[in-house]
Amino acid sequence: MTADVIPVASAVLHRLSALGLDLRRLERHPDVPHELFESTKARLTTKQFFALWRAVEEIAGEPGFALRVGSDSVPERWNIASAAALCAPSYGEAIRVLGRYKRLICPEDLALETKGSEASLVVDWLLADEPPPPFLIDGTFASTLALGRHGTGKRLVAKRLELTRPEPPPAVRALLQEHFGCLPQFGCTRNAMTFEASVLDESMLTENGDLFAVMLPGLEARLDEEPSGGTLASRVADVVGRNMRGRRPTLQVVARDLRMSARTLQRRLEESGTNFQEVLDHVRRATARRLLQTTELDAGEIAFLLGFEEVNSFSRAFHVWEKTTPIRYRANVRA
């Protein structure tokens, strides 16, 4: 999901009510969109979605309410991404399935990063202009852990919990430690839940390959229908082309334009079989060919426009692309 639209079904409100939230107070809250109570499926922006969960946290007045909401592990109430994840053969694969199809529900990125003997689930909101509410982060980690505990039949625990928010009162810290089985860290650079890598190999008792095979075509079709305006590589190429005016567009600049983190952009490109450098080279090559064919700009001017620091770097790159020099290429196409 790349559009800033998050569907929120009325069932979410019923679920919150069942857990003890006063919906009348929620409806009267000035930051909560009225549409939420006027439609069976409201459509909120990321900003409105964040405001909703801040209001829920405020009205609940219970430090551990997010953990209760996230751990409300009744399979019948889980979303399509979680239902698909339950069919996976292992907890690690379940997290990967969850991350792939979560984007059908909201612009929340769940990235599983493995390094040495550790595996980290990193949460990133792609279209956010502000930090996500602690309620959402805690709920996401709690629900992912609940999925693993339900699927494996074991009380899985995290090795480390990294949170970007400031340190909360001791009571909240104690609740998080008890729930996740590790001492949480605050003021971190990312929101991440880290496990021993071996935890990813835990078998899911809920594995159902036949059901997943039935669900897969529909899930993939919905991904293909995302209003993305073309493939990710083509959108990156468009941004690179717009920013390539005497400077080299960086991964960070392009990611910011596409409203996602640099890490997420690189991973998504790799999933589609390419990387940022390949896209950049493709745009530079196509632009160089066009400028040599249709303008009188010399190699130095073209090198500058393409973001090369010196003309020799451009000439070497062009020779790799076309097996000739820029001057000879221009002469050949105009012969």
VOZAVO-342931 format. One record per residue (C-alpha): residue number from 1; residue in one letter; x, y, z. Coordinates in pm, 1 decimal. Layout:
N
<zake n="NUM" res="a" east="X" north="Y" up="Z"/>
...
//
This chain:
335
<zake n="1" res="m" east="0.0" north="0.0" up="0.0"/>
<zake n="2" res="t" east="166.5" north="324.8" up="-114.1"/>
<zake n="3" res="a" east="-139.4" north="552.5" up="-106.6"/>
<zake n="4" res="d" east="-195.4" north="725.5" up="225.4"/>
<zake n="5" res="v" east="-523.6" north="547.6" up="291.9"/>
<zake n="6" res="i" east="-576.0" north="310.4" up="583.5"/>
<zake n="7" res="p" east="-907.7" north="121.4" up="597.3"/>
<zake n="8" res="v" east="-1039.7" north="83.3" up="951.2"/>
<zake n="9" res="a" east="-1336.6" north="-152.3" up="982.1"/>
<zake n="10" res="s" east="-1605.7" north="-103.3" up="1245.0"/>
<zake n="11" res="a" east="-1497.2" north="-440.8" up="1383.6"/>
<zake n="12" res="v" east="-1191.4" north="-262.9" up="1526.0"/>
<zake n="13" res="l" east="-1419.0" north="-48.4" up="1741.8"/>
<zake n="14" res="h" east="-1615.9" north="-353.3" up="1854.9"/>
<zake n="15" res="r" east="-1289.7" north="-520.7" up="1950.6"/>
<zake n="16" res="l" east="-1175.9" north="-218.7" up="2151.9"/>
<zake n="17" res="s" east="-1513.1" north="-204.7" up="2324.8"/>
<zake n="18" res="a" east="-1490.0" north="-572.8" up="2414.8"/>
<zake n="19" res="l" east="-1153.4" north="-500.9" up="2576.3"/>
<zake n="20" res="g" east="-1309.3" north="-229.7" up="2790.7"/>
<zake n="21" res="l" east="-1262.5" north="95.9" up="2597.7"/>
<zake n="22" res="d" east="-1537.4" north="358.6" up="2632.4"/>
<zake n="23" res="l" east="-1640.3" north="418.5" up="2270.2"/>
<zake n="24" res="r" east="-1861.1" north="713.5" up="2365.1"/>
<zake n="25" res="r" east="-1557.6" north="899.6" up="2493.8"/>
<zake n="26" res="l" east="-1362.2" north="799.1" up="2184.7"/>
<zake n="27" res="e" east="-1634.8" north="935.3" up="1956.2"/>
<zake n="28" res="r" east="-1633.2" north="1268.4" up="2141.7"/>
<zake n="29" res="h" east="-1255.4" north="1302.1" up="2129.6"/>
<zake n="30" res="p" east="-1164.1" north="1608.9" up="1916.6"/>
<zake n="31" res="d" east="-878.1" north="1432.0" up="1735.7"/>
<zake n="32" res="v" east="-1077.6" north="1126.5" up="1625.7"/>
<zake n="33" res="p" east="-1229.5" north="1147.8" up="1272.8"/>
<zake n="34" res="h" east="-1610.8" north="1133.3" up="1276.0"/>
<zake n="35" res="e" east="-1599.8" north="905.7" up="971.2"/>
<zake n="36" res="l" east="-1484.0" north="627.5" up="1199.4"/>
<zake n="37" res="f" east="-1830.3" north="609.3" up="1354.8"/>
<zake n="38" res="e" east="-2029.5" north="682.4" up="1039.1"/>
<zake n="39" res="s" east="-1905.4" north="402.2" up="813.7"/>
<zake n="40" res="t" east="-1853.6" north="28.1" up="835.8"/>
<zake n="41" res="k" east="-1506.3" north="85.3" up="690.7"/>
<zake n="42" res="a" east="-1356.3" north="429.5" up="741.7"/>
<zake n="43" res="r" east="-1058.6" north="541.9" up="533.9"/>
<zake n="44" res="l" east="-802.1" north="735.1" up="734.0"/>
<zake n="45" res="t" east="-472.2" north="899.4" up="651.7"/>
<zake n="46" res="t" east="-160.5" north="804.7" up="845.0"/>
<zake n="47" res="k" east="-191.7" north="1127.1" up="1045.4"/>
<zake n="48" res="q" east="-554.4" north="1048.0" up="1136.0"/>
<zake n="49" res="f" east="-463.5" north="688.0" up="1215.7"/>
<zake n="50" res="f" east="-192.8" north="801.3" up="1455.1"/>
<zake n="51" res="a" east="-436.1" north="1046.4" up="1617.3"/>
<zake n="52" res="l" east="-687.4" north="765.2" up="1666.2"/>
<zake n="53" res="w" east="-444.0" north="546.1" up="1856.6"/>
<zake n="54" res="r" east="-316.0" north="833.8" up="2067.1"/>
<zake n="55" res="a" east="-677.1" north="898.6" up="2165.8"/>
<zake n="56" res="v" east="-731.7" north="529.4" up="2242.2"/>
<zake n="57" res="e" east="-426.2" north="528.7" up="2467.5"/>
<zake n="58" res="e" east="-541.9" north="845.7" up="2642.7"/>
<zake n="59" res="i" east="-896.3" north="721.9" up="2704.1"/>
<zake n="60" res="a" east="-792.0" north="372.7" up="2810.7"/>
<zake n="61" res="g" east="-571.2" north="515.8" up="3083.2"/>
<zake n="62" res="e" east="-412.0" north="173.7" up="3119.3"/>
<zake n="63" res="p" east="-34.9" north="143.8" up="3063.7"/>
<zake n="64" res="g" east="-63.5" north="-208.7" up="2925.1"/>
<zake n="65" res="f" east="-370.5" north="-160.8" up="2705.0"/>
<zake n="66" res="a" east="-167.0" north="-171.8" up="2382.2"/>
<zake n="67" res="l" east="-22.0" north="-505.6" up="2490.4"/>
<zake n="68" res="r" east="-371.3" north="-639.7" up="2558.3"/>
<zake n="69" res="v" east="-496.8" north="-521.4" up="2220.1"/>
<zake n="70" res="g" east="-196.3" north="-668.1" up="2040.3"/>
<zake n="71" res="s" east="-216.2" north="-997.0" up="2228.3"/>
<zake n="72" res="d" east="-587.9" north="-1046.6" up="2171.6"/>
<zake n="73" res="s" east="-497.2" north="-1356.3" up="1972.6"/>
<zake n="74" res="v" east="-829.2" north="-1489.9" up="1853.6"/>
<zake n="75" res="p" east="-755.4" north="-1617.1" up="1498.9"/>
<zake n="76" res="e" east="-1106.0" north="-1536.6" up="1378.5"/>
<zake n="77" res="r" east="-1037.0" north="-1167.0" up="1444.9"/>
<zake n="78" res="w" east="-696.0" north="-1151.7" up="1279.6"/>
<zake n="79" res="n" east="-647.3" north="-963.6" up="953.9"/>
<zake n="80" res="i" east="-570.7" north="-1125.2" up="619.5"/>
<zake n="81" res="a" east="-193.8" north="-1081.5" up="661.3"/>
<zake n="82" res="s" east="-193.5" north="-1255.8" up="1000.1"/>
<zake n="83" res="a" east="-421.7" north="-1530.6" up="872.2"/>
<zake n="84" res="a" east="-178.8" north="-1600.3" up="587.9"/>
<zake n="85" res="a" east="116.6" north="-1592.0" up="827.8"/>
<zake n="86" res="l" east="-43.3" north="-1860.2" up="1045.7"/>
<zake n="87" res="c" east="-20.9" north="-2098.6" up="749.6"/>
<zake n="88" res="a" east="359.0" north="-2066.6" up="728.7"/>
<zake n="89" res="p" east="582.7" north="-2361.5" up="825.1"/>
<zake n="90" res="s" east="805.9" north="-2165.4" up="1067.4"/>
<zake n="91" res="y" east="789.4" north="-1851.7" up="1277.6"/>
<zake n="92" res="g" east="1050.6" north="-1680.8" up="1062.2"/>
<zake n="93" res="e" east="854.2" north="-1750.2" up="746.8"/>
<zake n="94" res="a" east="537.9" north="-1634.4" up="922.9"/>
<zake n="95" res="i" east="699.9" north="-1297.2" up="995.6"/>
<zake n="96" res="r" east="811.7" north="-1267.4" up="632.3"/>
<zake n="97" res="v" east="459.1" north="-1344.4" up="508.8"/>
<zake n="98" res="l" east="318.0" north="-1094.5" up="757.2"/>
<zake n="99" res="g" east="558.1" north="-827.3" up="636.0"/>
<zake n="100" res="r" east="481.0" north="-887.8" up="269.7"/>
<zake n="101" res="y" east="103.4" north="-869.7" up="299.6"/>
<zake n="102" res="k" east="76.7" north="-615.0" up="582.4"/>
<zake n="103" res="r" east="117.1" north="-349.9" up="315.0"/>
<zake n="104" res="l" east="-231.5" north="-446.8" up="190.4"/>
<zake n="105" res="i" east="-372.1" north="-316.4" up="518.2"/>
<zake n="106" res="c" east="-165.0" north="-9.2" up="599.0"/>
<zake n="107" res="p" east="162.4" north="162.2" up="500.4"/>
<zake n="108" res="e" east="352.1" north="-5.7" up="783.3"/>
<zake n="109" res="d" east="675.8" north="-178.4" up="687.5"/>
<zake n="110" res="l" east="782.0" north="-488.1" up="880.7"/>
<zake n="111" res="a" east="1138.5" north="-580.9" up="789.0"/>
<zake n="112" res="l" east="1308.3" north="-895.2" up="918.7"/>
<zake n="113" res="e" east="1683.8" north="-840.6" up="940.4"/>
<zake n="114" res="t" east="1917.9" north="-1127.7" up="1030.5"/>
<zake n="115" res="k" east="2271.2" north="-1060.0" up="1150.7"/>
<zake n="116" res="g" east="2486.2" north="-1332.6" up="1300.9"/>
<zake n="117" res="s" east="2295.8" north="-1512.6" up="1574.1"/>
<zake n="118" res="e" east="2022.8" north="-1248.0" up="1593.9"/>
<zake n="119" res="a" east="1710.5" north="-1166.0" up="1394.0"/>
<zake n="120" res="s" east="1537.2" north="-829.5" up="1428.8"/>
<zake n="121" res="l" east="1187.1" north="-723.8" up="1330.8"/>
<zake n="122" res="v" east="1211.7" north="-353.3" up="1243.0"/>
<zake n="123" res="v" east="895.8" north="-142.0" up="1219.0"/>
<zake n="124" res="d" east="878.2" north="162.9" up="994.1"/>
<zake n="125" res="w" east="575.3" north="372.3" up="894.7"/>
<zake n="126" res="l" east="635.2" north="465.8" up="531.3"/>
<zake n="127" res="l" east="413.7" north="772.6" up="498.7"/>
<zake n="128" res="a" east="454.8" north="921.3" up="844.4"/>
<zake n="129" res="d" east="564.8" north="1280.2" up="897.9"/>
<zake n="130" res="e" east="586.6" north="1226.5" up="1273.4"/>
<zake n="131" res="p" east="692.6" north="946.2" up="1509.2"/>
<zake n="132" res="p" east="431.3" north="670.4" up="1543.3"/>
<zake n="133" res="p" east="243.0" north="654.1" up="1874.9"/>
<zake n="134" res="p" east="400.9" north="420.1" up="2130.8"/>
<zake n="135" res="f" east="63.6" north="243.7" up="2141.1"/>
<zake n="136" res="l" east="101.6" north="135.4" up="1777.0"/>
<zake n="137" res="i" east="459.2" north="17.6" up="1816.7"/>
<zake n="138" res="d" east="382.1" north="-180.5" up="2131.8"/>
<zake n="139" res="g" east="70.3" north="-325.4" up="1969.9"/>
<zake n="140" res="t" east="259.2" north="-432.6" up="1657.4"/>
<zake n="141" res="f" east="531.0" north="-609.2" up="1852.8"/>
<zake n="142" res="a" east="275.6" north="-767.0" up="2087.8"/>
<zake n="143" res="s" east="62.6" north="-897.2" up="1800.2"/>
<zake n="144" res="t" east="366.0" north="-1037.5" up="1615.4"/>
<zake n="145" res="l" east="479.8" north="-1212.8" up="1931.2"/>
<zake n="146" res="a" east="124.8" north="-1337.2" up="1994.0"/>
<zake n="147" res="l" east="116.2" north="-1483.7" up="1643.4"/>
<zake n="148" res="g" east="436.0" north="-1674.2" up="1717.5"/>
<zake n="149" res="r" east="319.3" north="-1796.5" up="2055.4"/>
<zake n="150" res="h" east="-14.4" north="-1908.1" up="1914.7"/>
<zake n="151" res="g" east="141.3" north="-2071.4" up="1609.7"/>
<zake n="152" res="t" east="425.0" north="-2253.7" up="1784.5"/>
<zake n="153" res="g" east="244.8" north="-2330.8" up="2108.1"/>
<zake n="154" res="k" east="547.1" north="-2195.5" up="2297.8"/>
<zake n="155" res="r" east="598.9" north="-1885.8" up="2509.0"/>
<zake n="156" res="l" east="849.3" north="-1718.8" up="2279.4"/>
<zake n="157" res="v" east="1042.9" north="-1425.0" up="2423.7"/>
<zake n="158" res="a" east="1246.8" north="-1146.5" up="2270.3"/>
<zake n="159" res="k" east="1617.6" north="-1100.1" up="2332.2"/>
<zake n="160" res="r" east="1606.6" north="-722.9" up="2299.3"/>
<zake n="161" res="l" east="1345.5" north="-450.2" up="2249.4"/>
<zake n="162" res="e" east="1464.1" north="-120.3" up="2098.8"/>
<zake n="163" res="l" east="1226.5" north="176.0" up="2113.8"/>
<zake n="164" res="t" east="1281.6" north="528.2" up="1982.2"/>
<zake n="165" res="r" east="1064.0" north="699.6" up="2241.8"/>
<zake n="166" res="p" east="1195.2" north="846.9" up="2568.6"/>
<zake n="167" res="e" east="1203.3" north="627.7" up="2875.0"/>
<zake n="168" res="p" east="855.0" north="594.2" up="3031.1"/>
<zake n="169" res="p" east="762.8" north="560.1" up="3400.2"/>
<zake n="170" res="p" east="904.8" north="250.7" up="3575.8"/>
<zake n="171" res="a" east="562.9" north="81.0" up="3577.8"/>
<zake n="172" res="v" east="543.7" north="88.5" up="3196.3"/>
<zake n="173" res="r" east="901.2" north="-34.8" up="3165.2"/>
<zake n="174" res="a" east="817.0" north="-326.4" up="3396.3"/>
<zake n="175" res="l" east="507.5" north="-416.1" up="3192.3"/>
<zake n="176" res="l" east="710.0" north="-427.5" up="2869.6"/>
<zake n="177" res="q" east="981.8" north="-636.0" up="3031.8"/>
<zake n="178" res="e" east="731.1" north="-886.0" up="3166.6"/>
<zake n="179" res="h" east="543.5" north="-913.3" up="2837.8"/>
<zake n="180" res="f" east="836.6" north="-946.3" up="2597.3"/>
<zake n="181" res="g" east="1076.3" north="-1126.0" up="2830.3"/>
<zake n="182" res="c" east="1360.5" north="-876.3" up="2799.6"/>
<zake n="183" res="l" east="1464.0" north="-538.9" up="2934.0"/>
<zake n="184" res="p" east="1343.7" north="-268.5" up="2689.1"/>
<zake n="185" res="q" east="1582.6" north="1.0" up="2567.4"/>
<zake n="186" res="f" east="1462.8" north="357.1" up="2503.5"/>
<zake n="187" res="g" east="1591.6" north="650.5" up="2300.2"/>
<zake n="188" res="c" east="1712.1" north="413.5" up="2027.1"/>
<zake n="189" res="t" east="1750.2" north="491.2" up="1657.3"/>
<zake n="190" res="r" east="1488.7" north="235.8" up="1552.1"/>
<zake n="191" res="n" east="1186.6" north="43.4" up="1675.2"/>
<zake n="192" res="a" east="1295.1" north="-320.4" up="1668.9"/>
<zake n="193" res="m" east="1223.1" north="-649.7" up="1842.3"/>
<zake n="194" res="t" east="1520.8" north="-884.9" up="1833.7"/>
<zake n="195" res="f" east="1520.1" north="-1263.5" up="1881.9"/>
<zake n="196" res="e" east="1783.4" north="-1530.5" up="1887.4"/>
<zake n="197" res="a" east="1797.8" north="-1636.1" up="1521.4"/>
<zake n="198" res="s" east="1710.3" north="-1992.8" up="1622.4"/>
<zake n="199" res="v" east="1363.9" north="-1871.4" up="1726.1"/>
<zake n="200" res="l" east="1284.2" north="-1818.7" up="1356.6"/>
<zake n="201" res="d" east="1319.9" north="-2194.0" up="1301.6"/>
<zake n="202" res="e" east="1043.3" north="-2279.2" up="1548.5"/>
<zake n="203" res="s" east="777.9" north="-2485.3" up="1368.9"/>
<zake n="204" res="m" east="426.0" north="-2348.1" up="1338.6"/>
<zake n="205" res="l" east="162.6" north="-2596.2" up="1456.4"/>
<zake n="206" res="t" east="-86.9" north="-2399.2" up="1248.1"/>
<zake n="207" res="e" east="100.1" north="-2466.8" up="922.1"/>
<zake n="208" res="n" east="-142.8" north="-2518.0" up="635.2"/>
<zake n="209" res="g" east="22.8" north="-2524.0" up="294.8"/>
<zake n="210" res="d" east="-298.4" north="-2611.4" up="113.4"/>
<zake n="211" res="l" east="-486.0" north="-2314.1" up="258.2"/>
<zake n="212" res="f" east="-196.4" north="-2080.7" up="185.7"/>
<zake n="213" res="a" east="-187.6" north="-2203.9" up="-174.6"/>
<zake n="214" res="v" east="-553.7" north="-2107.2" up="-203.3"/>
<zake n="215" res="m" east="-495.2" north="-1764.0" up="-46.3"/>
<zake n="216" res="l" east="-175.7" north="-1680.1" up="-235.7"/>
<zake n="217" res="p" east="-317.5" north="-1589.2" up="-581.0"/>
<zake n="218" res="g" east="-566.0" north="-1346.3" up="-430.3"/>
<zake n="219" res="l" east="-305.3" north="-1186.0" up="-205.7"/>
<zake n="220" res="e" east="-57.6" north="-1141.7" up="-489.8"/>
<zake n="221" res="a" east="-330.0" north="-1003.6" up="-715.9"/>
<zake n="222" res="r" east="-413.4" north="-742.2" up="-453.6"/>
<zake n="223" res="l" east="-47.6" north="-645.1" up="-430.0"/>
<zake n="224" res="d" east="-38.8" north="-602.2" up="-807.2"/>
<zake n="225" res="e" east="-343.1" north="-374.4" up="-785.4"/>
<zake n="226" res="e" east="-174.9" north="-130.8" up="-545.8"/>
<zake n="227" res="p" east="-201.8" north="227.1" up="-674.0"/>
<zake n="228" res="s" east="172.3" north="260.2" up="-701.7"/>
<zake n="229" res="g" east="188.9" north="437.8" up="-1034.7"/>
<zake n="230" res="g" east="418.5" north="177.1" up="-1190.0"/>
<zake n="231" res="t" east="686.8" north="-55.6" up="-1062.6"/>
<zake n="232" res="l" east="906.9" north="56.5" up="-777.4"/>
<zake n="233" res="a" east="1209.9" north="65.8" up="-1006.9"/>
<zake n="234" res="s" east="1026.6" north="293.6" up="-1251.1"/>
<zake n="235" res="r" east="919.5" north="526.9" up="-969.6"/>
<zake n="236" res="v" east="1277.9" north="539.1" up="-841.0"/>
<zake n="237" res="a" east="1395.9" north="616.2" up="-1193.9"/>
<zake n="238" res="d" east="1145.2" north="902.5" up="-1217.9"/>
<zake n="239" res="v" east="1268.7" north="1053.6" up="-892.2"/>
<zake n="240" res="v" east="1633.3" north="1009.3" up="-993.8"/>
<zake n="241" res="g" east="1563.0" north="1184.1" up="-1324.0"/>
<zake n="242" res="r" east="1393.4" north="1477.8" up="-1151.2"/>
<zake n="243" res="n" east="1677.7" north="1524.8" up="-903.8"/>
<zake n="244" res="m" east="1969.9" north="1468.9" up="-1140.8"/>
<zake n="245" res="r" east="2051.7" north="1828.8" up="-1225.6"/>
<zake n="246" res="g" east="2418.2" north="1879.4" up="-1153.0"/>
<zake n="247" res="r" east="2421.9" north="1649.6" up="-853.8"/>
<zake n="248" res="r" east="2414.2" north="1277.5" up="-787.4"/>
<zake n="249" res="p" east="2079.5" north="1173.7" up="-635.8"/>
<zake n="250" res="t" east="2145.1" north="964.8" up="-326.4"/>
<zake n="251" res="l" east="1949.5" north="671.2" up="-193.6"/>
<zake n="252" res="q" east="1845.3" north="883.4" up="104.6"/>
<zake n="253" res="v" east="1712.5" north="1166.8" up="-113.9"/>
<zake n="254" res="v" east="1511.9" north="931.2" up="-335.0"/>
<zake n="255" res="a" east="1374.6" north="738.2" up="-37.2"/>
<zake n="256" res="r" east="1258.5" north="1060.9" up="125.5"/>
<zake n="257" res="d" east="1083.1" north="1163.7" up="-196.5"/>
<zake n="258" res="l" east="905.5" north="825.6" up="-205.3"/>
<zake n="259" res="r" east="818.5" north="860.7" up="164.1"/>
<zake n="260" res="m" east="998.2" north="553.7" up="290.0"/>
<zake n="261" res="s" east="1323.4" north="482.6" up="469.9"/>
<zake n="262" res="a" east="1644.9" north="423.1" up="274.7"/>
<zake n="263" res="r" east="1667.2" north="75.0" up="425.1"/>
<zake n="264" res="t" east="1314.7" north="-9.5" up="311.6"/>
<zake n="265" res="l" east="1372.9" north="125.1" up="-39.1"/>
<zake n="266" res="q" east="1691.0" north="-76.6" up="-85.3"/>
<zake n="267" res="r" east="1523.0" north="-392.5" up="40.9"/>
<zake n="268" res="r" east="1218.6" north="-345.5" up="-183.7"/>
<zake n="269" res="l" east="1442.0" north="-291.4" up="-485.9"/>
<zake n="270" res="e" east="1636.9" north="-607.3" up="-404.9"/>
<zake n="271" res="e" east="1309.6" north="-799.0" up="-374.3"/>
<zake n="272" res="s" east="1222.9" north="-686.0" up="-727.4"/>
<zake n="273" res="g" east="1561.0" north="-802.6" up="-861.0"/>
<zake n="274" res="t" east="1755.8" north="-478.1" up="-879.7"/>
<zake n="275" res="n" east="1925.0" north="-219.2" up="-656.5"/>
<zake n="276" res="f" east="1961.6" north="156.6" up="-635.4"/>
<zake n="277" res="q" east="2294.7" north="172.0" up="-818.4"/>
<zake n="278" res="e" east="2154.1" north="-25.6" up="-1112.0"/>
<zake n="279" res="v" east="1856.4" north="209.5" up="-1142.0"/>
<zake n="280" res="l" east="2084.5" north="513.7" up="-1117.4"/>
<zake n="281" res="d" east="2315.2" north="374.4" up="-1386.7"/>
<zake n="282" res="h" east="2017.2" north="299.5" up="-1611.4"/>
<zake n="283" res="v" east="1887.2" north="657.1" up="-1583.9"/>
<zake n="284" res="r" east="2232.4" north="806.0" up="-1634.7"/>
<zake n="285" res="r" east="2296.1" north="589.1" up="-1939.3"/>
<zake n="286" res="a" east="1961.6" north="669.5" up="-2101.7"/>
<zake n="287" res="t" east="2001.5" north="1040.7" up="-2029.3"/>
<zake n="288" res="a" east="2357.8" north="1047.3" up="-2161.1"/>
<zake n="289" res="r" east="2252.2" north="879.2" up="-2486.2"/>
<zake n="290" res="r" east="1965.0" north="1124.3" up="-2531.1"/>
<zake n="291" res="l" east="2180.8" north="1431.0" up="-2464.5"/>
<zake n="292" res="l" east="2452.9" north="1311.6" up="-2701.3"/>
<zake n="293" res="q" east="2195.6" north="1243.6" up="-2972.1"/>
<zake n="294" res="t" east="1987.0" north="1560.5" up="-2943.0"/>
<zake n="295" res="t" east="2209.0" north="1838.1" up="-2800.6"/>
<zake n="296" res="e" east="2547.6" north="1997.9" up="-2857.6"/>
<zake n="297" res="l" east="2651.6" north="1968.5" up="-2492.8"/>
<zake n="298" res="d" east="3008.8" north="1848.3" up="-2452.6"/>
<zake n="299" res="a" east="3115.2" north="1557.9" up="-2232.4"/>
<zake n="300" res="g" east="3201.6" north="1785.4" up="-1940.2"/>
<zake n="301" res="e" east="2859.2" north="1950.8" up="-1940.3"/>
<zake n="302" res="i" east="2682.0" north="1615.8" up="-1963.3"/>
<zake n="303" res="a" east="2896.1" north="1475.7" up="-1683.6"/>
<zake n="304" res="f" east="2791.3" north="1770.1" up="-1465.5"/>
<zake n="305" res="l" east="2421.0" north="1724.1" up="-1543.5"/>
<zake n="306" res="l" east="2442.3" north="1353.8" up="-1460.4"/>
<zake n="307" res="g" east="2599.9" north="1423.2" up="-1122.5"/>
<zake n="308" res="f" east="2951.9" north="1297.6" up="-1197.2"/>
<zake n="309" res="e" east="3222.5" north="1480.2" up="-1003.6"/>
<zake n="310" res="e" east="3459.8" north="1484.8" up="-1301.8"/>
<zake n="311" res="v" east="3442.9" north="1422.1" up="-1674.1"/>
<zake n="312" res="n" east="3683.6" north="1126.8" up="-1659.4"/>
<zake n="313" res="s" east="3445.9" north="939.4" up="-1429.8"/>
<zake n="314" res="f" east="3163.9" north="995.7" up="-1678.2"/>
<zake n="315" res="s" east="3379.1" north="886.9" up="-1973.5"/>
<zake n="316" res="r" east="3479.4" north="565.6" up="-1797.8"/>
<zake n="317" res="a" east="3118.8" north="486.5" up="-1705.9"/>
<zake n="318" res="f" east="2998.9" north="560.6" up="-2058.6"/>
<zake n="319" res="h" east="3264.5" north="330.4" up="-2204.2"/>
<zake n="320" res="v" east="3140.2" north="50.7" up="-1977.6"/>
<zake n="321" res="w" east="2782.7" north="110.8" up="-2097.8"/>
<zake n="322" res="e" east="2839.6" north="161.0" up="-2471.1"/>
<zake n="323" res="k" east="3190.5" north="21.7" up="-2533.0"/>
<zake n="324" res="t" east="3292.8" north="352.7" up="-2687.0"/>
<zake n="325" res="t" east="3361.3" north="713.9" up="-2589.3"/>
<zake n="326" res="p" east="3092.9" north="986.2" up="-2574.4"/>
<zake n="327" res="i" east="3249.2" north="1168.9" up="-2871.2"/>
<zake n="328" res="r" east="3256.6" north="857.9" up="-3091.7"/>
<zake n="329" res="y" east="2903.0" north="764.6" up="-2986.4"/>
<zake n="330" res="r" east="2773.7" north="1106.2" up="-3096.4"/>
<zake n="331" res="a" east="2959.9" north="1083.5" up="-3424.8"/>
<zake n="332" res="n" east="2824.5" north="735.4" up="-3497.2"/>
<zake n="333" res="v" east="2458.4" north="818.1" up="-3428.0"/>
<zake n="334" res="r" east="2478.7" north="1130.5" up="-3642.3"/>
<zake n="335" res="a" east="2663.4" north="969.6" up="-3931.7"/>
//
